[in-house]
Amino acid sequence: MNRKNTGIQMTGKALLFINGVPPKILPEVEDYSLIACSDGAFHYLKEKKFPLSKLDFISGDFDSHAGNDEGVYQEKFIYTPDQDKTDFEKSLEIIKNRGFTEVHVYGASGGEMDHFLGNLTVAFKFKNLLRITFYDEFATYFFSPNQLVLNDVQHRTISLYPFPETKSVTTTGLNWSLNNENLNLTTRIGTRNFAKESQVTIEFEEGDLIIFLSHQPSE
């Protein structure tokens, strides 16, 4: 996956777990310079035998966590009680303030769908500050830069989702191509397309666009 014109300079990758459906397969921690979780996600990381000593911080209002029963991990708790922000948003603020610009997020989808939509909205707020990529059991998804190249994606499902509007979208390599066309949340979206070629390019002039890329080829 190559990106262009994001306006963001990378300083290392951060890994963040939040309190949605737990990932079935945990990522390799060696790939990240910072590892964090929300207080709710701390529960499933314990259950999955995640190496908790690798965590740099655990953030939240601790409404789903006793906050005093973890002994050696207490020094990693960052109490963030602001009820006007979600635990996800508060964790992103800490990551940004520590100088990171790229974040991989697990546990953002599934369960109560208002949480999932809220997580997308939080990511939208940070899209010019952090390069956020979500991972779940089915797909990878992210806000796209104006020019995007996806490699080695033949036969995989690719959905283009305007948020809420994307103007002058042009694609190559998709089964149903777009040629300088507009997408809008209330009139036309671009979900459930798939790559007919190994390389797919997506360009647009204005607006915001979420790309959903399936992990497995479509049947």
N, C-alpha and C positions, 0 to 999 in steps of 0.2 A: 504494500500500500504506500504510494507516494503522494505527498501533499505539496501544494504550491500556494504561495501568496497568503499564508495564514497570518503573517504579521507577528508571529510568536517565536522567540528564541528559546530553544530547549536547554535546560540545565540539569537534566536527569529525570527519571520516571518515578512517580509515586504510585503506590498501590493502596486502594481504599475499599474496605468492606462495609456495606451498609445493610440495614435490617429489612431486606426483602426476602425472597426465596434463596436459601443458601446455595452456593454453587456446588454441583456434584463433584467436580474436579477442581482442586485448588491450584492456582498458578505457581510457577517456580519463584520462590522469594528471592533467589539470587539475581533476578532480572531487575530488581528495584533498589533505589537508593533510600527510599522512605516507605514504611509500611504502617498503616493506621486503620482504625475501625471505629464505627459508632458504638455506643454502649450496648445497643441491642444486638449488633452483629457479634459482639464479644462472646455471647452465649453459644452461637453455633460454631464459632472458631474453636472454643474449648471442646465441644462435642466431637468435632472433626479432627482433634489432636493436632491442630495447627501449632507450629512452634511459637508460642506466645512471647517468648523472650525476644523474638524478632520485631515485635511491635514497637514503633516509636512513640505512639500515643493512642489513647482511647478517649474519644470525645463524646459529650452529650450532656443532657440534663439528668441522666441516670434515673429516669422514671421507670426503666425496665431493668434496673440493675441496683443491687444493694450498695455498691460502691465501697464497701468496707470488708469484703470477704475474700479478697484475692491476694492478700499478703504482699508478696514481692512485686506485684504489678501495680500497687497503689500509686507509686511515683509516676506512673505513666498516664494516670487519669487527668484529663483536662475538663474541668467543670464548666459547661457552657449553658447557663440556664435561660438564655433569651428565648421566650416562647413565641416571638414573632418570626423566628427562623427555625427551619428543620435541622435535625442533627446532620444531615447531608450537607446543607449549606454551611453550617458552622465548621464542619470538618474541612470543606474546601477552602474556607477563609484561612484556616490555620496552615494548610498546605501551601497556599499562595504566599502567605506571609513568611514562610520558610524558604521562599525562593524557587519553588518548583513551578513548572509550566506545563507539564504533561502528567495526567492522572488516568490510571486504569481503574474502573469501578466495577465491583462485583456485588450482587445482591440488590440491584436497583429495581428489578421487575418481579412480576408474580405477586401472588397474594392479593391484597386490597389494591385495586387498580387506581384509586385516587392517589395512593402513594407513588405509583409508577408515573402518572401524569405530573404529579408534583415534582418528581425528580427530573423529568424532562424540562420543566419550567425553571428549576434551579440551574440546570446545565445551560439553558439559554442565557440566564443572567451572567454566567461566567464565560461565555463562549469567546469573548475577546481577551480574556485574562488567562484562561487555562484551556489546554487541549485535552478534552475529556472524552474518553472512549469507554463505553459500557460493554460488559460481557455477561451473557446469560447462557442457559442451556442450549438455546436455539440459534442465537445470532450475536453479532457485534454491531453496535450502532453508535452514531456520533453526528454532531453537526458538521456539515461538509464545508470546506473552503470553496471559494468560487471556481476553482479548478481542481479536479480530483482525478487521479489515475489509480485504478485497482488492477493488480496483476494476479495471475493464476487463479481466476475466479470462474472459469467456464462451468456452466450448468448450475451455478449457485444462485439462489433467489436473491434479488436485489430490489428493495423497495425505496422509492423516493417519496418522502413525506414532507410537504410544505408546512412551514411553521410561522405564520399561517399562510404565507404567500411567497412564491418564488417565481421570478420573471425571467423569460428568455432562456429556457433550459434546453441544452443541446447535449445529446449523448451519442456515443459510439459503442458498439459491442453488445448492446442489449437486444433482446429479441424484439421488443417493441420500442423503437427509437423515438426520441424527441428531437425536433428540429426547431429551435428558437421558439419554444412553446411555454405557456404559463401554467403553473400549478397553483391551486388555491384550496385551502382546507374545506371550503363550503361548496366548491363547484367541481374540482377535478384534482385527484391525487394520483400518485404513480406507484401504488403498491403492487406487490406480487409479480414484478417483472423478473426476468432471469438473464444471465449472461450466456450469450451464444458463442462468444469468443473468449479467449484467455484473458485479454486485456479489455477493460471497460474504462471509458473516460466520461466524465460528467462536468459540464460547465454551466454556469448561470450568471446573469448580470446583476440582479437585485434580489433582496429578500433573504430568507433563511430556509435551509433544507436539511432534514435529517435523513441519513442513509442507514438502512438496515441491511446487513450482509449476513446471509445464513452460513452456519459452519459447514453444513453438508450440502452436496449437490441436490437439486430438486429432482423428484422422480418423474 
